[in-house]
Amino acid sequence: MTTINDINKEMQELISEVEDEDVLEEINDKMLPFNENMNSLLQSDTVEDFLTIYEDMNIKDSAVLKCYNLDTTKELEEYIQKNKVSFDDLKIEATQATCEALKFAIYDSEEEDEY
């Protein structure tokens, strides 16, 4: 089973493979809101806290960490209940979404740098 530590290691490895300092800086800038949101979600103590934080991000229109392709927090809550997603798995999914965002940021930044 994948853990948050495994995903964090993967993200560190992805970042370490970026050789161009300008590209790395661009990636870090792109990732700032994703990392902030992920860290906020990971600091939650309960599913209710997680949902409250997620709702606040949606209200502030800063929910750049949309790992569920759901439009509302209510839909996320229904997804959790329907699929019996544990709190730990919820945090893992949020971390995995950040890792996927990192992959896209690296790809986009390296593509831009080529031109």
N, CA, C and O atoms as a Tinker XYZ file with bonds, in Angstrom:
   460  protein
     1  N      0.837000   -1.186000    0.000000    73     2
     2  CA     0.000000    0.000000    0.000000    64     1     3
     3  C      0.883000    1.251000    0.000000    63     2     4     5
     4  O      1.865000    1.338000    0.738000    81     3
     5  N      0.523000    2.180000   -0.814000    73     3     6
     6  CA     1.257000    3.434000   -0.901000    64     5     7
     7  C      0.982000    4.292000    0.330000    63     6     8     9
     8  O     -0.152000    4.382000    0.800000    81     7
     9  N      2.026000    4.913000    0.837000    73     7    10
    10  CA     1.887000    5.790000    2.002000    64     9    11
    11  C      2.210000    7.224000    1.605000    63    10    12    13
    12  O      2.745000    7.480000    0.526000    81    11
    13  N      1.878000    8.141000    2.484000    73    11    14
    14  CA     2.211000    9.548000    2.257000    64    13    15
    15  C      3.721000    9.703000    2.131000    63    14    16    17
    16  O      4.196000   10.475000    1.299000    81    15
    17  N      4.472000    8.985000    2.940000    73    15    18
    18  CA     5.936000    9.049000    2.854000    64    17    19
    19  C      6.440000    8.574000    1.498000    63    18    20    21
    20  O      7.361000    9.165000    0.932000    81    19
    21  N      5.837000    7.504000    0.973000    73    19    22
    22  CA     6.214000    7.015000   -0.360000    64    21    23
    23  C      5.979000    8.089000   -1.420000    63    22    24    25
    24  O      6.819000    8.312000   -2.292000    81    23
    25  N      4.843000    8.738000   -1.333000    73    23    26
    26  CA     4.498000    9.772000   -2.318000    64    25    27
    27  C      5.429000   10.964000   -2.168000    63    26    28    29
    28  O      5.877000   11.538000   -3.161000    81    27
    29  N      5.724000   11.340000   -0.917000    73    27    30
    30  CA     6.654000   12.455000   -0.697000    64    29    31
    31  C      8.042000   12.138000   -1.255000    63    30    32    33
    32  O      8.702000   13.012000   -1.817000    81    31
    33  N      8.483000   10.888000   -1.099000    73    31    34
    34  CA     9.770000   10.478000   -1.662000    64    33    35
    35  C      9.741000   10.575000   -3.184000    63    34    36    37
    36  O     10.700000   11.037000   -3.803000    81    35
    37  N      8.640000   10.140000   -3.779000    73    35    38
    38  CA     8.506000   10.236000   -5.232000    64    37    39
    39  C      8.575000   11.690000   -5.691000    63    38    40    41
    40  O      9.211000   11.997000   -6.699000    81    39
    41  N      7.918000   12.586000   -4.948000    73    39    42
    42  CA     7.952000   14.001000   -5.317000    64    41    43
    43  C      9.366000   14.560000   -5.205000    63    42    44    45
    44  O      9.799000   15.335000   -6.058000    81    43
    45  N     10.085000   14.168000   -4.155000    73    43    46
    46  CA    11.463000   14.631000   -3.996000    64    45    47
    47  C     12.352000   14.122000   -5.128000    63    46    48    49
    48  O     13.214000   14.846000   -5.625000    81    47
    49  N     12.133000   12.871000   -5.528000    73    47    50
    50  CA    12.901000   12.310000   -6.640000    64    49    51
    51  C     12.600000   13.050000   -7.944000    63    50    52    53
    52  O     13.508000   13.330000   -8.727000    81    51
    53  N     11.338000   13.360000   -8.170000    73    51    54
    54  CA    10.958000   14.100000   -9.380000    64    53    55
    55  C     11.638000   15.468000   -9.409000    63    54    56    57
    56  O     12.163000   15.892000  -10.439000    81    55
    57  N     11.622000   16.140000   -8.280000    73    55    58
    58  CA    12.246000   17.462000   -8.196000    64    57    59
    59  C     13.757000   17.356000   -8.370000    63    58    60    61
    60  O     14.367000   18.207000   -9.016000    81    59
    61  N     14.359000   16.327000   -7.805000    73    59    62
    62  CA    15.819000   16.191000   -7.899000    64    61    63
    63  C     16.280000   15.916000   -9.329000    63    62    64    65
    64  O     17.442000   16.150000   -9.663000    81    63
    65  N     15.387000   15.429000  -10.160000    73    63    66
    66  CA    15.740000   15.142000  -11.552000    64    65    67
    67  C     15.713000   16.381000  -12.443000    63    66    68    69
    68  O     16.188000   16.337000  -13.578000    81    67
    69  N     15.167000   17.472000  -11.945000    73    67    70
    70  CA    15.128000   18.717000  -12.719000    64    69    71
    71  C     16.497000   19.375000  -12.610000    63    70    72    73
    72  O     16.955000   19.711000  -11.518000    81    71
    73  N     17.133000   19.551000  -13.748000    73    71    74
    74  CA    18.502000   20.062000  -13.738000    64    73    75
    75  C     18.575000   21.577000  -13.893000    63    74    76    77
    76  O     19.466000   22.209000  -13.328000    81    75
    77  N     17.668000   22.158000  -14.638000    73    75    78
    78  CA    17.706000   23.588000  -14.922000    64    77    79
    79  C     17.136000   24.368000  -13.733000    63    78    80    81
    80  O     15.991000   24.153000  -13.335000    81    79
    81  N     17.938000   25.270000  -13.173000    73    79    82
    82  CA    17.530000   26.049000  -11.999000    64    81    83
    83  C     16.327000   26.937000  -12.287000    63    82    84    85
    84  O     15.462000   27.098000  -11.426000    81    83
    85  N     16.258000   27.520000  -13.493000    73    83    86
    86  CA    15.122000   28.366000  -13.845000    64    85    87
    87  C     13.834000   27.555000  -13.919000    63    86    88    89
    88  O     12.779000   28.005000  -13.474000    81    87
    89  N     13.931000   26.365000  -14.481000    73    87    90
    90  CA    12.774000   25.470000  -14.565000    64    89    91
    91  C     12.351000   25.052000  -13.159000    63    90    92    93
    92  O     11.160000   25.017000  -12.851000    81    91
    93  N     13.315000   24.740000  -12.317000    73    91    94
    94  CA    13.023000   24.343000  -10.946000    64    93    95
    95  C     12.310000   25.468000  -10.198000    63    94    96    97
    96  O     11.361000   25.217000   -9.455000    81    95
    97  N     12.758000   26.686000  -10.389000    73    95    98
    98  CA    12.118000   27.829000   -9.741000    64    97    99
    99  C     10.681000   27.991000  -10.240000    63    98   100   101
   100  O      9.777000   28.270000   -9.452000    81    99
   101  N     10.474000   27.818000  -11.533000    73    99   102
   102  CA     9.135000   27.916000  -12.105000    64   101   103
   103  C      8.222000   26.824000  -11.539000    63   102   104   105
   104  O      7.062000   27.081000  -11.216000    81   103
   105  N      8.749000   25.622000  -11.423000    73   103   106
   106  CA     7.981000   24.506000  -10.860000    64   105   107
   107  C      7.602000   24.801000   -9.414000    63   106   108   109
   108  O      6.456000   24.595000   -9.013000    81   107
   109  N      8.554000   25.278000   -8.642000    73   107   110
   110  CA     8.273000   25.606000   -7.238000    64   109   111
   111  C      7.201000   26.679000   -7.124000    63   110   112   113
   112  O      6.348000   26.610000   -6.240000    81   111
   113  N      7.234000   27.673000   -8.012000    73   111   114
   114  CA     6.211000   28.718000   -8.013000    64   113   115
   115  C      4.836000   28.139000   -8.354000    63   114   116   117
   116  O      3.836000   28.481000   -7.721000    81   115
   117  N      4.796000   27.265000   -9.354000    73   115   118
   118  CA     3.528000   26.642000   -9.745000    64   117   119
   119  C      2.978000   25.759000   -8.630000    63   118   120   121
   120  O      1.764000   25.672000   -8.445000    81   119
   121  N      3.859000   25.112000   -7.896000    73   119   122
   122  CA     3.445000   24.147000   -6.886000    64   121   123
   123  C      3.067000   24.771000   -5.550000    63   122   124   125
   124  O      2.456000   24.105000   -4.715000    81   123
   125  N      3.411000   26.007000   -5.335000    73   123   126
   126  CA     3.153000   26.644000   -4.040000    64   125   127
   127  C      1.703000   26.491000   -3.581000    63   126   128   129
   128  O      1.482000   26.031000   -2.461000    81   127
   129  N      0.698000   26.856000   -4.396000    73   127   130
   130  CA    -0.685000   26.699000   -3.893000    64   129   131
   131  C     -1.083000   25.243000   -3.676000    63   130   132   133
   132  O     -1.847000   24.950000   -2.757000    81   131
   133  N     -0.585000   24.331000   -4.498000    73   131   134
   134  CA    -0.888000   22.911000   -4.306000    64   133   135
   135  C     -0.318000   22.422000   -2.985000    63   134   136   137
   136  O     -0.995000   21.730000   -2.224000    81   135
   137  N      0.929000   22.786000   -2.716000    73   135   138
   138  CA     1.570000   22.354000   -1.473000    64   137   139
   139  C      0.890000   22.959000   -0.250000    63   138   140   141
   140  O      0.715000   22.282000    0.763000    81   139
   141  N      0.505000   24.234000   -0.343000    73   139   142
   142  CA    -0.180000   24.874000    0.781000    64   141   143
   143  C     -1.504000   24.180000    1.074000    63   142   144   145
   144  O     -1.830000   23.912000    2.230000    81   143
   145  N     -2.264000   23.892000    0.023000    73   143   146
   146  CA    -3.544000   23.210000    0.223000    64   145   147
   147  C     -3.343000   21.804000    0.769000    63   146   148   149
   148  O     -4.046000   21.386000    1.689000    81   147
   149  N     -2.387000   21.075000    0.203000    73   147   150
   150  CA    -2.127000   19.722000    0.686000    64   149   151
   151  C     -1.751000   19.747000    2.162000    63   150   152   153
   152  O     -2.268000   18.956000    2.951000    81   151
   153  N     -0.853000   20.653000    2.534000    73   151   154
   154  CA    -0.422000   20.729000    3.933000    64   153   155
   155  C     -1.580000   21.078000    4.854000    63   154   156   157
   156  O     -1.677000   20.544000    5.959000    81   155
   157  N     -2.457000   21.969000    4.410000    73   155   158
   158  CA    -3.636000   22.305000    5.219000    64   157   159
   159  C     -4.515000   21.078000    5.422000    63   158   160   161
   160  O     -4.979000   20.814000    6.531000    81   159
   161  N     -4.738000   20.336000    4.351000    73   159   162
   162  CA    -5.571000   19.138000    4.456000    64   161   163
   163  C     -4.915000   18.073000    5.320000    63   162   164   165
   164  O     -5.594000   17.405000    6.101000    81   163
   165  N     -3.612000   17.907000    5.192000    73   163   166
   166  CA    -2.910000   16.887000    5.979000    64   165   167
   167  C     -2.868000   17.216000    7.468000    63   166   168   169
   168  O     -2.716000   16.321000    8.299000    81   167
   169  N     -3.001000   18.486000    7.803000    73   167   170
   170  CA    -2.983000   18.878000    9.215000    64   169   171
   171  C     -4.334000   18.678000    9.894000    63   170   172   173
   172  O     -4.450000   18.845000   11.109000    81   171
   173  N     -5.351000   18.323000    9.117000    73   171   174
   174  CA    -6.665000   18.101000    9.715000    64   173   175
   175  C     -6.610000   16.866000   10.618000    63   174   176   177
   176  O     -5.826000   15.943000   10.397000    81   175
   177  N     -7.466000   16.882000   11.638000    73   175   178
   178  CA    -7.473000   15.795000   12.619000    64   177   179
   179  C     -8.610000   14.801000   12.408000    63   178   180   181
   180  O     -8.567000   13.678000   12.911000    81   179
   181  N     -9.622000   15.222000   11.663000    73   179   182
   182  CA   -10.776000   14.366000   11.415000    64   181   183
   183  C    -11.265000   14.582000    9.994000    63   182   184   185
   184  O    -10.862000   15.532000    9.323000    81   183
   185  N    -12.129000   13.700000    9.546000    73   183   186
   186  CA   -12.739000   13.868000    8.222000    64   185   187
   187  C    -13.525000   15.179000    8.190000    63   186   188   189
   188  O    -13.517000   15.888000    7.184000    81   187
   189  N    -14.196000   15.492000    9.283000    73   187   190
   190  CA   -14.970000   16.736000    9.348000    64   189   191
   191  C    -14.059000   17.947000    9.182000    63   190   192   193
   192  O    -14.399000   18.884000    8.459000    81   191
   193  N    -12.904000   17.936000    9.846000    73   191   194
   194  CA   -11.926000   19.020000    9.687000    64   193   195
   195  C    -11.450000   19.093000    8.235000    63   194   196   197
   196  O    -11.347000   20.177000    7.662000    81   195
   197  N    -11.165000   17.948000    7.658000    73   195   198
   198  CA   -10.708000   17.868000    6.268000    64   197   199
   199  C    -11.741000   18.520000    5.357000    63   198   200   201
   200  O    -11.396000   19.340000    4.506000    81   199
   201  N    -13.011000   18.152000    5.538000    73   199   202
   202  CA   -14.081000   18.706000    4.702000    64   201   203
   203  C    -14.257000   20.199000    4.920000    63   202   204   205
   204  O    -14.534000   20.937000    3.974000    81   203
   205  N    -14.098000   20.649000    6.156000    73   203   206
   206  CA   -14.199000   22.081000    6.442000    64   205   207
   207  C    -13.088000   22.856000    5.744000    63   206   208   209
   208  O    -13.330000   23.907000    5.151000    81   207
   209  N    -11.886000   22.337000    5.819000    73   207   210
   210  CA   -10.751000   22.980000    5.147000    64   209   211
   211  C    -10.973000   22.985000    3.640000    63   210   212   213
   212  O    -10.724000   23.989000    2.972000    81   211
   213  N    -11.441000   21.861000    3.109000    73   211   214
   214  CA   -11.713000   21.761000    1.676000    64   213   215
   215  C    -12.797000   22.752000    1.259000    63   214   216   217
   216  O    -12.698000   23.385000    0.208000    81   215
   217  N    -13.829000   22.883000    2.088000    73   215   218
   218  CA   -14.912000   23.842000    1.810000    64   217   219
   219  C    -14.370000   25.269000    1.814000    63   218   220   221
   220  O    -14.718000   26.067000    0.943000    81   219
   221  N    -13.528000   25.590000    2.780000    73   219   222
   222  CA   -12.924000   26.925000    2.833000    64   221   223
   223  C    -12.112000   27.208000    1.578000    63   222   224   225
   224  O    -12.138000   28.323000    1.059000    81   223
   225  N    -11.394000   26.208000    1.091000    73   223   226
   226  CA   -10.634000   26.390000   -0.147000    64   225   227
   227  C    -11.567000   26.645000   -1.315000    63   226   228   229
   228  O    -11.268000   27.463000   -2.186000    81   227
   229  N    -12.701000   25.947000   -1.338000    73   227   230
   230  CA   -13.669000   26.161000   -2.415000    64   229   231
   231  C    -14.281000   27.552000   -2.350000    63   230   232   233
   232  O    -14.455000   28.207000   -3.378000    81   231
   233  N    -14.607000   28.001000   -1.147000    73   231   234
   234  CA   -15.191000   29.338000   -0.975000    64   233   235
   235  C    -14.207000   30.410000   -1.426000    63   234   236   237
   236  O    -14.592000   31.383000   -2.075000    81   235
   237  N    -12.943000   30.227000   -1.081000    73   235   238
   238  CA   -11.906000   31.192000   -1.466000    64   237   239
   239  C    -11.452000   30.993000   -2.898000    63   238   240   241
   240  O    -10.580000   31.711000   -3.387000    81   239
   241  N    -12.054000   30.002000   -3.580000    73   239   242
   242  CA   -11.697000   29.656000   -4.957000    64   241   243
   243  C    -10.211000   29.329000   -5.083000    63   242   244   245
   244  O     -9.566000   29.642000   -6.084000    81   243
   245  N     -9.699000   28.700000   -4.054000    73   243   246
   246  CA    -8.289000   28.306000   -4.086000    64   245   247
   247  C     -8.148000   26.794000   -4.029000    63   246   248   249
   248  O     -7.079000   26.280000   -3.699000    81   247
   249  N     -9.203000   26.090000   -4.343000    73   247   250
   250  CA    -9.166000   24.626000   -4.275000    64   249   251
   251  C     -8.440000   24.079000   -5.495000    63   250   252   253
   252  O     -9.015000   23.368000   -6.320000    81   251
   253  N     -7.170000   24.426000   -5.587000    73   251   254
   254  CA    -6.374000   23.954000   -6.714000    64   253   255
   255  C     -6.033000   22.479000   -6.563000    63   254   256   257
   256  O     -5.462000   21.866000   -7.464000    81   255
   257  N     -6.383000   21.931000   -5.438000    73   255   258
   258  CA    -6.113000   20.518000   -5.190000    64   257   259
   259  C     -7.429000   19.754000   -5.313000    63   258   260   261
   260  O     -8.009000   19.322000   -4.317000    81   259
   261  N     -7.881000   19.599000   -6.534000    73   259   262
   262  CA    -9.137000   18.887000   -6.797000    64   261   263
   263  C     -8.794000   17.462000   -7.172000    63   262   264   265
   264  O     -8.669000   17.137000   -8.353000    81   263
   265  N     -8.643000   16.617000   -6.179000    73   263   266
   266  CA    -8.218000   15.261000   -6.459000    64   265   267
   267  C     -9.382000   14.318000   -6.704000    63   266   268   269
   268  O     -9.168000   13.133000   -6.960000    81   267
   269  N    -10.568000   14.802000   -6.635000    73   267   270
   270  CA   -11.718000   13.924000   -6.746000    64   269   271
   271  C    -12.603000   14.248000   -7.945000    63   270   272   273
   272  O    -13.572000   13.531000   -8.197000    81   271
   273  N    -12.298000   15.304000   -8.687000    73   271   274
   274  CA   -13.123000   15.737000   -9.814000    64   273   275
   275  C    -14.579000   15.893000   -9.396000    63   274   276   277
   276  O    -15.493000   15.535000  -10.138000    81   275
   277  N    -14.774000   16.419000   -8.228000    73   275   278
   278  CA   -16.108000   16.685000   -7.707000    64   277   279
   279  C    -16.251000   18.187000   -7.523000    63   278   280   281
   280  O    -15.299000   18.868000   -7.144000    81   279
   281  N    -17.440000   18.696000   -7.793000    73   279   282
   282  CA   -17.634000   20.144000   -7.800000    64   281   283
   283  C    -17.832000   20.754000   -6.420000    63   282   284   285
   284  O    -17.510000   21.924000   -6.210000    81   283
   285  N    -18.353000   19.987000   -5.487000    73   283   286
   286  CA   -18.660000   20.557000   -4.176000    64   285   287
   287  C    -18.133000   19.677000   -3.053000    63   286   288   289
   288  O    -17.813000   18.504000   -3.248000    81   287
   289  N    -18.055000   20.268000   -1.894000    73   287   290
   290  CA   -17.645000   19.520000   -0.714000    64   289   291
   291  C    -18.698000   18.475000   -0.368000    63   290   292   293
   292  O    -18.368000   17.396000    0.124000    81   291
   293  N    -19.954000   18.790000   -0.621000    73   291   294
   294  CA   -21.031000   17.825000   -0.380000    64   293   295
   295  C    -20.821000   16.573000   -1.234000    63   294   296   297
   296  O    -20.998000   15.453000   -0.754000    81   295
   297  N    -20.447000   16.764000   -2.488000    73   295   298
   298  CA   -20.169000   15.622000   -3.356000    64   297   299
   299  C    -18.972000   14.824000   -2.845000    63   298   300   301
   300  O    -18.963000   13.596000   -2.930000    81   299
   301  N    -17.967000   15.512000   -2.319000    73   299   302
   302  CA   -16.811000   14.822000   -1.736000    64   301   303
   303  C    -17.243000   14.006000   -0.527000    63   302   304   305
   304  O    -16.813000   12.865000   -0.360000    81   303
   305  N    -18.082000   14.579000    0.307000    73   303   306
   306  CA   -18.575000   13.868000    1.482000    64   305   307
   307  C    -19.361000   12.613000    1.065000    63   306   308   309
   308  O    -19.207000   11.552000    1.669000    81   307
   309  N    -20.192000   12.740000    0.043000    73   307   310
   310  CA   -20.947000   11.588000   -0.457000    64   309   311
   311  C    -20.005000   10.526000   -1.030000    63   310   312   313
   312  O    -20.224000    9.330000   -0.841000    81   311
   313  N    -18.954000   10.970000   -1.732000    73   311   314
   314  CA   -17.951000   10.047000   -2.272000    64   313   315
   315  C    -17.280000    9.263000   -1.140000    63   314   316   317
   316  O    -17.091000    8.051000   -1.240000    81   315
   317  N    -16.929000    9.962000   -0.079000    73   315   318
   318  CA   -16.270000    9.328000    1.077000    64   317   319
   319  C    -17.176000    8.276000    1.691000    63   318   320   321
   320  O    -16.740000    7.164000    1.990000    81   319
   321  N    -18.440000    8.632000    1.878000    73   319   322
   322  CA   -19.383000    7.703000    2.501000    64   321   323
   323  C    -19.683000    6.519000    1.593000    63   322   324   325
   324  O    -19.685000    5.372000    2.041000    81   323
   325  N    -19.935000    6.796000    0.323000    73   323   326
   326  CA   -20.299000    5.738000   -0.619000    64   325   327
   327  C    -19.169000    4.722000   -0.788000    63   326   328   329
   328  O    -19.406000    3.515000   -0.833000    81   327
   329  N    -17.937000    5.230000   -0.879000    73   327   330
   330  CA   -16.779000    4.364000   -1.114000    64   329   331
   331  C    -16.064000    3.947000    0.165000    63   330   332   333
   332  O    -15.033000    3.275000    0.124000    81   331
   333  N    -16.627000    4.356000    1.303000    73   331   334
   334  CA   -16.057000    4.006000    2.610000    64   333   335
   335  C    -14.554000    4.328000    2.668000    63   334   336   337
   336  O    -13.734000    3.502000    3.067000    81   335
   337  N    -14.232000    5.554000    2.257000    73   335   338
   338  CA   -12.848000    6.006000    2.228000    64   337   339
   339  C    -12.420000    6.349000    3.652000    63   338   340   341
   340  O    -13.058000    7.160000    4.324000    81   339
   341  N    -11.349000    5.732000    4.097000    73   339   342
   342  CA   -10.847000    6.016000    5.441000    64   341   343
   343  C    -10.183000    7.389000    5.464000    63   342   344   345
   344  O     -9.824000    7.939000    4.423000    81   343
   345  N    -10.030000    7.920000    6.647000    73   343   346
   346  CA    -9.380000    9.224000    6.813000    64   345   347
   347  C     -7.943000    9.178000    6.308000    63   346   348   349
   348  O     -7.478000   10.111000    5.654000    81   347
   349  N     -7.246000    8.091000    6.613000    73   347   350
   350  CA    -5.862000    7.950000    6.133000    64   349   351
   351  C     -5.817000    7.898000    4.614000    63   350   352   353
   352  O     -4.956000    8.523000    3.994000    81   351
   353  N     -6.739000    7.156000    4.010000    73   351   354
   354  CA    -6.778000    7.079000    2.546000    64   353   355
   355  C     -7.122000    8.432000    1.931000    63   354   356   357
   356  O     -6.626000    8.778000    0.858000    81   355
   357  N     -7.959000    9.183000    2.604000    73   355   358
   358  CA    -8.323000   10.520000    2.137000    64   357   359
   359  C     -7.083000   11.410000    2.073000    63   358   360   361
   360  O     -6.891000   12.156000    1.113000    81   359
   361  N     -6.258000   11.326000    3.090000    73   359   362
   362  CA    -5.017000   12.102000    3.113000    64   361   363
   363  C     -4.036000   11.607000    2.055000    63   362   364   365
   364  O     -3.334000   12.404000    1.433000    81   363
   365  N     -3.988000   10.307000    1.854000    73   363   366
   366  CA    -3.113000    9.749000    0.818000    64   365   367
   367  C     -3.557000   10.238000   -0.557000    63   366   368   369
   368  O     -2.722000   10.596000   -1.388000    81   367
   369  N     -4.870000   10.254000   -0.802000    73   367   370
   370  CA    -5.380000   10.727000   -2.086000    64   369   371
   371  C     -5.047000   12.200000   -2.313000    63   370   372   373
   372  O     -4.733000   12.597000   -3.436000    81   371
   373  N     -5.112000   13.006000   -1.266000    73   371   374
   374  CA    -4.758000   14.419000   -1.387000    64   373   375
   375  C     -3.278000   14.578000   -1.720000    63   374   376   377
   376  O     -2.906000   15.429000   -2.528000    81   375
   377  N     -2.444000   13.764000   -1.101000    73   375   378
   378  CA    -1.010000   13.802000   -1.372000    64   377   379
   379  C     -0.717000   13.322000   -2.785000    63   378   380   381
   380  O      0.124000   13.892000   -3.481000    81   379
   381  N     -1.408000   12.279000   -3.203000    73   379   382
   382  CA    -1.225000   11.765000   -4.562000    64   381   383
   383  C     -1.641000   12.810000   -5.596000    63   382   384   385
   384  O     -1.005000   12.937000   -6.643000    81   383
   385  N     -2.696000   13.549000   -5.309000    73   383   386
   386  CA    -3.132000   14.611000   -6.231000    64   385   387
   387  C     -2.059000   15.685000   -6.362000    63   386   388   389
   388  O     -1.849000   16.226000   -7.448000    81   387
   389  N     -1.387000   15.990000   -5.272000    73   387   390
   390  CA    -0.293000   16.963000   -5.316000    64   389   391
   391  C      0.863000   16.420000   -6.148000    63   390   392   393
   392  O      1.483000   17.168000   -6.905000    81   391
   393  N      1.154000   15.148000   -6.020000    73   391   394
   394  CA     2.209000   14.518000   -6.813000    64   393   395
   395  C      1.858000   14.585000   -8.300000    63   394   396   397
   396  O      2.723000   14.874000   -9.127000    81   395
   397  N      0.619000   14.326000   -8.636000    73   395   398
   398  CA     0.191000   14.409000  -10.039000    64   397   399
   399  C      0.320000   15.847000  -10.549000    63   398   400   401
   400  O      0.739000   16.074000  -11.684000    81   399
   401  N     -0.041000   16.805000   -9.712000    73   399   402
   402  CA     0.107000   18.216000  -10.094000    64   401   403
   403  C      1.578000   18.543000  -10.336000    63   402   404   405
   404  O      1.909000   19.286000  -11.260000    81   403
   405  N      2.456000   17.988000   -9.507000    73   403   406
   406  CA     3.890000   18.195000   -9.677000    64   405   407
   407  C      4.356000   17.638000  -11.014000    63   406   408   409
   408  O      5.129000   18.285000  -11.721000    81   407
   409  N      3.896000   16.455000  -11.361000    73   407   410
   410  CA     4.278000   15.860000  -12.646000    64   409   411
   411  C      3.869000   16.763000  -13.807000    63   410   412   413
   412  O      4.642000   16.970000  -14.742000    81   411
   413  N      2.649000   17.300000  -13.740000    73   411   414
   414  CA     2.188000   18.211000  -14.789000    64   413   415
   415  C      3.009000   19.496000  -14.800000    63   414   416   417
   416  O      3.352000   20.006000  -15.866000    81   415
   417  N      3.324000   20.019000  -13.617000    73   415   418
   418  CA     4.109000   21.253000  -13.536000    64   417   419
   419  C      5.500000   21.046000  -14.128000    63   418   420   421
   420  O      6.016000   21.913000  -14.833000    81   419
   421  N      6.096000   19.909000  -13.845000    73   419   422
   422  CA     7.423000   19.607000  -14.399000    64   421   423
   423  C      7.331000   19.493000  -15.909000    63   422   424   425
   424  O      8.134000   20.080000  -16.633000    81   423
   425  N      6.361000   18.745000  -16.378000    73   423   426
   426  CA     6.197000   18.565000  -17.822000    64   425   427
   427  C      5.980000   19.913000  -18.510000    63   426   428   429
   428  O      6.640000   20.209000  -19.506000    81   427
   429  N      5.064000   20.730000  -17.992000    73   427   430
   430  CA     4.773000   22.028000  -18.584000    64   429   431
   431  C      5.995000   22.940000  -18.567000    63   430   432   433
   432  O      6.299000   23.601000  -19.560000    81   431
   433  N      6.682000   22.971000  -17.452000    73   431   434
   434  CA     7.832000   23.867000  -17.312000    64   433   435
   435  C      8.979000   23.442000  -18.217000    63   434   436   437
   436  O      9.656000   24.285000  -18.806000    81   435
   437  N      9.197000   22.136000  -18.328000    73   435   438
   438  CA    10.277000   21.667000  -19.215000    64   437   439
   439  C      9.899000   21.887000  -20.677000    63   438   440   441
   440  O     10.761000   22.201000  -21.497000    81   439
   441  N      8.624000   21.727000  -21.008000    73   439   442
   442  CA     8.178000   21.979000  -22.380000    64   441   443
   443  C      8.359000   23.441000  -22.732000    63   442   444   445
   444  O      8.842000   23.761000  -23.819000    81   443
   445  N      7.977000   24.338000  -21.826000    73   443   446
   446  CA     8.117000   25.784000  -22.051000    64   445   447
   447  C      9.588000   26.153000  -22.227000    63   446   448   449
   448  O      9.937000   26.998000  -23.051000    81   447
   449  N     10.435000   25.509000  -21.443000    73   447   450
   450  CA    11.862000   25.821000  -21.478000    64   449   451
   451  C     12.499000   25.424000  -22.808000    63   450   452   453
   452  O     13.502000   26.010000  -23.214000    81   451
   453  N     11.924000   24.439000  -23.483000    73   451   454
   454  CA    12.481000   23.990000  -24.756000    64   453   455
   455  C     12.278000   25.015000  -25.865000    63   454   456   457
   456  O     13.018000   25.030000  -26.849000    81   455
   457  N     11.273000   25.871000  -25.702000    73   455   458
   458  CA    10.977000   26.825000  -26.785000    64   457   459
   459  C     11.632000   28.150000  -26.579000    63   458   460
   460  O     11.476000   29.051000  -27.403000    81   459
